[in-house]
């Protein structure tokens, strides 16, 4: 791999991969992507992993360009002053520009017993552990899903369709991210699947035990397997490295996605927060912020001033089991509206979105692969 401008991308999710592929198309730019896993995770399919309808994994050889060097390792600190990243399994890696795309994971619920007894479906390892726990439990053992955001709704429906006895604890409003009219078909679908929905005042979880979830109103919901889907957490790498973050831990940037502290650090995906205008953490935003971050870096390399990024939202697609779903449309600024598609067409749209997202990355990878032959695995570096 050759190039005189070194760009390191930290994180191999939707934002990181799309940024790396865009950067690698430019002559004279050497791109290294560092990720702690050797495969790309389709996070929007993790709920399917629980029932075995999808493994939620795609090889980086499909979605990452051949001109991108992949390092399977973990960044422990960004040394912005010295322009290098420190690695868990190897020597420091220098950079000229860094794209910060570490993504997000499960938040700490801060509820007694949750960290000990509740599972998560926010990352690959957690989803696999949860699948094993579900398989080990009796067939009709009660399952409780806490949180009725998109992940909670999809997880509850997926498991109920497979025959699990599921309760969904909303902690307030059912489907808070949905328009009021769109909640109706979602609620009907969950009811048809036999999901018990606990919503309204008093349904906030106050304690999780080995066999129950306790609610604010004093009720105990039997639960052999508890799944916590409420909230996201950003890795603290930026904060540990002395870079400015927002209260959620996202790297603070200007409108061009450039760190407010350092023009050589640019952010993308869930871990980016434009001052005063943060975008919703989502795959939909990440696949736009990745190329946006890459464009900012390339313009700086060319000696030009970068332009503010634009992110346009179309809505949210929810699969409610394998045969039905709800597609919630929104205005470009992410405000939801009443327009929606439900039932089998809604599920079809969600599947199209999942497949087209990967196809978009695959197309980017092809464009980021030179015609020159290269030895198999030549650009993959794995450190212990």
C-alpha positions as CSV (number, residue, x, y, z in Angstrom):
1,X,0.0,0.0,0.0
2,X,1.5,3.4,-1.0
3,X,0.5,7.0,-0.3
4,X,2.0,10.0,1.3
5,X,-1.0,11.1,3.4
6,X,-1.8,8.6,6.2
7,X,-5.4,8.5,7.3
8,X,-6.4,6.2,10.2
9,X,-10.1,5.3,10.6
10,X,-10.9,4.1,14.1
11,X,-14.0,1.9,14.0
12,X,-15.3,-0.5,11.3
13,X,-19.1,0.1,11.4
14,X,-21.3,1.7,8.8
15,X,-19.7,5.2,9.3
16,X,-16.1,4.0,9.4
17,X,-16.3,1.6,6.4
18,X,-18.1,4.2,4.2
19,X,-15.5,6.8,5.2
20,X,-12.5,4.5,4.5
21,X,-13.8,3.4,1.1
22,X,-14.4,7.0,0.1
23,X,-10.9,8.1,1.2
24,X,-9.1,5.2,-0.5
25,X,-10.4,6.2,-3.9
26,X,-8.1,9.2,-3.8
27,X,-4.6,8.8,-5.1
28,X,-1.9,9.6,-2.6
29,X,-3.9,8.7,0.4
30,X,-3.1,5.6,2.5
31,X,-6.0,4.4,4.6
32,X,-5.8,2.1,7.6
33,X,-9.0,1.0,9.3
34,X,-8.7,-0.3,12.9
35,X,-11.4,-2.5,14.3
36,X,-11.5,-4.9,17.1
37,X,-13.4,-7.5,15.1
38,X,-12.3,-9.3,12.0
39,X,-15.8,-9.1,10.4
40,X,-18.3,-6.3,9.7
41,X,-21.4,-6.5,11.9
42,X,-24.8,-5.7,10.4
43,X,-26.1,-4.1,13.5
44,X,-29.5,-3.6,12.0
45,X,-29.9,-7.4,11.9
46,X,-28.7,-8.3,15.4
47,X,-32.2,-9.0,16.6
48,X,-32.4,-11.6,13.8
49,X,-29.3,-13.3,15.2
50,X,-31.3,-14.2,18.3
51,X,-33.6,-16.5,16.3
52,X,-31.1,-17.7,13.7
53,X,-32.7,-16.0,10.7
54,X,-29.5,-14.1,10.1
55,X,-25.9,-14.2,11.5
56,X,-25.6,-10.4,11.2
57,X,-22.0,-10.7,9.9
58,X,-20.4,-9.8,6.6
59,X,-16.8,-10.3,5.7
60,X,-14.7,-7.2,5.4
61,X,-13.5,-8.6,2.1
62,X,-16.9,-7.8,0.7
63,X,-17.6,-4.3,2.2
64,X,-14.1,-2.9,2.6
65,X,-12.0,-1.8,-0.4
66,X,-8.9,-3.7,-1.4
67,X,-6.9,-0.5,-1.1
68,X,-7.8,-0.1,2.6
69,X,-5.5,-1.8,5.1
70,X,-7.5,-3.5,7.9
71,X,-6.0,-3.8,11.3
72,X,-7.8,-6.1,13.8
73,X,-6.9,-4.4,17.1
74,X,-8.2,-2.0,19.6
75,X,-7.2,1.7,20.0
76,X,-6.5,2.5,23.7
77,X,-5.8,6.2,23.3
78,X,-5.5,8.9,20.6
79,X,-2.3,10.9,21.1
80,X,-3.4,14.0,19.2
81,X,-0.3,16.0,20.0
82,X,2.0,13.3,18.4
83,X,-0.5,12.4,15.7
84,X,-0.6,8.7,16.6
85,X,-2.9,6.1,18.1
86,X,-1.9,3.7,20.8
87,X,-2.9,0.1,20.3
88,X,-3.8,-2.8,22.7
89,X,-1.8,-5.3,20.7
90,X,1.0,-3.5,18.8
91,X,3.2,-0.4,18.4
92,X,1.7,3.1,18.1
93,X,0.4,3.9,14.6
94,X,1.1,7.4,13.2
95,X,-1.5,9.3,11.2
96,X,-1.8,12.6,9.3
97,X,-5.6,12.6,9.7
98,X,-7.8,10.5,11.9
99,X,-11.5,9.6,11.4
100,X,-13.2,8.9,14.7
101,X,-16.0,6.3,14.0
102,X,-16.1,4.2,17.2
103,X,-19.9,3.8,17.1
104,X,-22.1,3.1,20.1
105,X,-23.0,0.2,22.4
106,X,-25.4,-0.6,25.3
107,X,-25.7,2.0,28.0
108,X,-25.4,1.3,31.7
109,X,-29.0,1.2,32.9
110,X,-28.1,2.4,36.3
111,X,-30.8,0.2,37.7
112,X,-30.0,-2.3,40.6
113,X,-29.4,-5.7,39.2
114,X,-29.5,-4.7,35.5
115,X,-25.8,-5.1,34.9
116,X,-25.8,-8.5,36.6
117,X,-29.0,-10.1,35.2
118,X,-30.0,-8.2,32.1
119,X,-28.8,-9.0,28.6
120,X,-28.2,-6.6,25.6
121,X,-28.6,-6.9,21.9
122,X,-26.5,-3.9,21.0
123,X,-23.3,-5.6,19.8
124,X,-22.4,-9.0,18.3
125,X,-20.9,-10.6,21.4
126,X,-23.8,-9.6,23.5
127,X,-26.3,-10.8,21.0
128,X,-24.5,-14.2,20.8
129,X,-24.5,-14.5,24.6
130,X,-28.2,-13.7,24.6
131,X,-29.0,-16.3,22.0
132,X,-27.2,-18.9,24.1
133,X,-29.2,-17.9,27.2
134,X,-32.5,-18.1,25.3
135,X,-31.6,-21.6,24.0
136,X,-30.7,-22.8,27.5
137,X,-34.0,-21.6,29.0
138,X,-37.2,-23.7,29.0
139,X,-39.3,-23.2,25.9
140,X,-42.1,-21.2,27.6
141,X,-39.9,-19.4,30.1
142,X,-40.9,-15.7,30.4
143,X,-38.8,-13.2,28.5
144,X,-38.9,-9.5,29.3
145,X,-37.7,-6.8,26.9
146,X,-37.1,-3.4,28.5
147,X,-37.5,-0.4,26.2
148,X,-39.9,0.2,23.3
149,X,-37.6,2.0,20.9
150,X,-36.9,0.4,17.5
151,X,-34.5,-2.2,19.0
152,X,-37.0,-3.2,21.7
153,X,-39.9,-3.5,19.3
154,X,-38.0,-5.5,16.8
155,X,-36.5,-7.8,19.5
156,X,-39.8,-8.4,21.2
157,X,-41.6,-9.3,17.9
158,X,-38.7,-11.5,16.6
159,X,-38.7,-13.6,19.8
160,X,-42.5,-13.8,20.1
161,X,-42.8,-15.0,16.5
162,X,-40.5,-17.8,17.4
163,X,-42.8,-18.9,20.2
164,X,-41.2,-17.2,23.2
165,X,-43.5,-15.8,25.9
166,X,-42.6,-12.1,25.8
167,X,-43.4,-9.0,27.9
168,X,-42.4,-5.6,26.6
169,X,-41.9,-3.0,29.4
170,X,-42.1,0.5,27.9
171,X,-41.2,2.6,30.9
172,X,-43.7,5.2,29.6
173,X,-45.0,5.7,26.1
174,X,-45.1,2.7,23.7
175,X,-42.9,3.4,20.6
176,X,-41.8,6.9,21.6
177,X,-39.9,7.4,18.3
178,X,-43.1,6.7,16.3
179,X,-45.9,9.0,15.2
180,X,-49.0,8.4,17.2
181,X,-50.8,6.9,14.2
182,X,-47.9,4.6,13.4
183,X,-48.0,3.2,16.9
184,X,-51.4,1.6,16.2
185,X,-50.3,-1.0,13.6
186,X,-47.2,-1.7,15.6
187,X,-49.2,-2.4,18.8
188,X,-51.7,-4.5,16.8
189,X,-48.9,-6.6,15.4
190,X,-47.3,-7.2,18.9
191,X,-50.7,-8.1,20.3
192,X,-51.3,-10.6,17.4
193,X,-47.9,-12.2,18.3
194,X,-49.0,-12.5,22.0
195,X,-46.6,-9.9,23.4
196,X,-47.8,-8.4,26.7
197,X,-47.2,-4.7,26.5
198,X,-46.7,-2.8,29.8
199,X,-46.9,1.0,29.1
200,X,-47.9,4.2,30.8
201,X,-47.1,5.6,34.3
202,X,-45.5,3.3,36.7
203,X,-43.8,1.1,34.1
204,X,-40.3,2.4,34.7
205,X,-38.0,-0.5,35.8
206,X,-36.6,0.0,39.3
207,X,-34.8,-3.4,39.8
208,X,-33.9,-6.5,37.8
209,X,-33.5,-9.8,39.6
210,X,-32.6,-13.3,38.4
211,X,-36.2,-14.2,37.8
212,X,-38.2,-10.9,37.6
213,X,-38.3,-7.2,36.6
214,X,-39.7,-4.9,39.3
215,X,-41.6,-1.8,38.1
216,X,-42.1,1.6,39.7
217,X,-45.7,0.8,40.6
218,X,-44.6,-2.2,42.6
219,X,-45.5,-4.9,40.1
220,X,-43.1,-7.8,39.5
221,X,-42.9,-9.1,36.0
222,X,-41.7,-12.7,35.9
223,X,-38.6,-12.9,33.7
224,X,-36.2,-15.8,33.1
225,X,-34.4,-13.8,30.5
226,X,-34.3,-10.0,30.7
227,X,-33.2,-7.9,27.7
228,X,-32.3,-4.3,28.1
229,X,-32.7,-2.2,24.9
230,X,-33.1,1.3,26.3
231,X,-30.4,3.8,25.6
232,X,-27.0,3.8,23.9
233,X,-23.4,4.4,25.2
234,X,-20.5,5.9,23.3
235,X,-17.0,4.4,24.0
236,X,-15.0,6.9,26.2
237,X,-11.9,6.8,23.9
238,X,-12.3,10.5,22.9
239,X,-12.7,11.6,26.5
240,X,-9.8,9.5,27.7
241,X,-7.7,11.1,25.0
242,X,-8.4,14.6,26.1
243,X,-10.8,15.5,23.3
244,X,-14.0,17.4,23.9
245,X,-17.2,15.4,24.1
246,X,-20.9,16.1,24.7
247,X,-22.7,14.7,27.7
248,X,-23.3,11.4,25.9
249,X,-19.6,11.0,25.2
250,X,-19.8,11.9,21.5
251,X,-16.9,13.8,20.0
252,X,-17.8,17.4,19.6
253,X,-17.3,18.8,16.1
254,X,-18.1,21.8,14.0
255,X,-20.5,21.6,11.0
256,X,-17.8,19.9,8.9
257,X,-17.4,17.1,11.4
258,X,-14.0,18.4,12.4
259,X,-13.2,18.1,16.1
260,X,-13.5,21.4,18.0
261,X,-10.0,20.7,19.4
262,X,-8.0,19.5,16.4
263,X,-8.4,20.0,12.7
264,X,-6.7,16.7,12.0
265,X,-9.4,14.7,13.8
266,X,-12.8,14.2,12.0
267,X,-15.8,12.2,13.3
268,X,-18.4,10.0,11.7
269,X,-21.4,7.9,12.8
270,X,-22.9,7.6,16.2
271,X,-19.8,9.0,17.9
272,X,-20.0,12.4,16.2
273,X,-22.0,15.3,17.6
274,X,-22.1,18.6,15.8
275,X,-22.2,21.4,18.4
276,X,-25.9,22.5,18.7
277,X,-27.1,20.1,16.0
278,X,-26.4,16.4,16.9
279,X,-28.0,13.8,14.6
280,X,-29.9,10.8,15.8
281,X,-27.7,7.8,16.3
282,X,-28.6,5.5,13.5
283,X,-27.3,3.5,10.5
284,X,-29.2,6.0,8.3
285,X,-27.1,8.9,9.6
286,X,-23.8,6.9,9.7
287,X,-23.8,6.0,6.0
288,X,-24.1,9.7,5.2
289,X,-21.7,11.0,7.9
290,X,-19.0,8.5,6.8
291,X,-18.6,9.9,3.3
292,X,-19.1,13.4,4.7
293,X,-16.2,13.0,7.1
294,X,-14.1,11.6,4.2
295,X,-14.9,14.6,2.0
296,X,-13.8,17.0,4.8
297,X,-10.5,15.2,5.1
298,X,-9.9,15.1,1.4
299,X,-10.7,18.9,1.1
300,X,-8.2,19.6,3.8
301,X,-5.6,17.5,2.1
302,X,-6.2,19.5,-1.1
303,X,-5.8,22.7,0.8
304,X,-9.5,23.7,0.5
305,X,-12.0,24.7,3.2
306,X,-14.5,21.9,3.9
307,X,-18.2,22.5,3.6
308,X,-20.8,21.7,6.3
309,X,-22.2,18.2,6.0
310,X,-25.9,17.6,5.1
311,X,-27.8,14.6,6.5
312,X,-31.3,13.9,5.2
313,X,-33.6,11.4,7.0
314,X,-36.3,9.4,5.4
315,X,-37.8,7.6,8.3
316,X,-37.5,4.4,10.3
317,X,-38.0,0.8,9.1
318,X,-39.0,-1.7,11.8
319,X,-39.3,-5.5,11.2
320,X,-41.9,-6.9,13.5
321,X,-41.0,-10.6,13.0
322,X,-40.1,-12.0,9.6
323,X,-43.5,-11.5,7.9
324,X,-44.7,-8.0,9.0
325,X,-43.2,-4.6,9.8
326,X,-43.8,-0.9,9.9
327,X,-42.0,1.8,7.9
328,X,-42.4,5.2,9.5
329,X,-41.6,8.1,7.2
330,X,-40.2,11.4,8.3
331,X,-39.4,14.9,7.0
332,X,-35.8,15.4,5.9
333,X,-35.0,17.0,9.3
334,X,-36.0,13.7,11.1
335,X,-39.4,14.9,12.3
336,X,-41.8,12.0,12.0
337,X,-45.1,12.3,10.1
338,X,-48.2,10.1,9.9
339,X,-47.3,8.5,6.6
340,X,-46.4,4.8,7.0
341,X,-46.5,1.4,5.4
342,X,-47.4,-1.6,7.6
343,X,-47.9,-5.3,7.3
344,X,-46.1,-7.4,4.8
345,X,-45.2,-4.4,2.6
346,X,-43.6,-2.8,5.7
347,X,-41.5,-5.9,6.3
348,X,-40.5,-5.9,2.6
349,X,-39.3,-2.3,2.8
350,X,-37.2,-3.1,5.8
351,X,-35.6,-6.0,4.1
352,X,-34.9,-3.9,1.0
353,X,-33.2,-1.2,3.2
354,X,-31.0,-3.8,5.0
355,X,-29.9,-5.3,1.7
356,X,-29.4,-2.0,0.0
357,X,-27.3,-0.7,2.9
358,X,-24.8,-3.6,2.5
359,X,-24.9,-3.2,-1.3
360,X,-24.0,0.4,-0.9
361,X,-20.9,-0.6,1.1
362,X,-20.0,-3.3,-1.4
363,X,-20.2,-0.7,-4.2
364,X,-18.0,1.6,-2.3
365,X,-15.5,-1.2,-1.7
366,X,-15.3,-1.9,-5.4
367,X,-14.5,1.7,-6.1
368,X,-11.8,1.6,-3.4
369,X,-10.0,-1.4,-5.0
370,X,-7.3,-0.8,-7.6
371,X,-6.9,-3.0,-10.6
372,X,-3.4,-4.0,-9.5
373,X,-3.2,-7.6,-8.3
374,X,-2.4,-8.1,-4.6
375,X,-1.6,-11.1,-2.5
376,X,-4.5,-12.6,-0.6
377,X,-4.7,-11.1,2.9
378,X,-1.8,-8.7,2.2
379,X,-3.6,-5.7,3.7
380,X,-5.0,-7.5,6.7
381,X,-3.0,-7.1,10.0
382,X,-4.2,-8.9,13.1
383,X,-2.5,-8.2,16.4
384,X,-3.0,-10.3,19.5
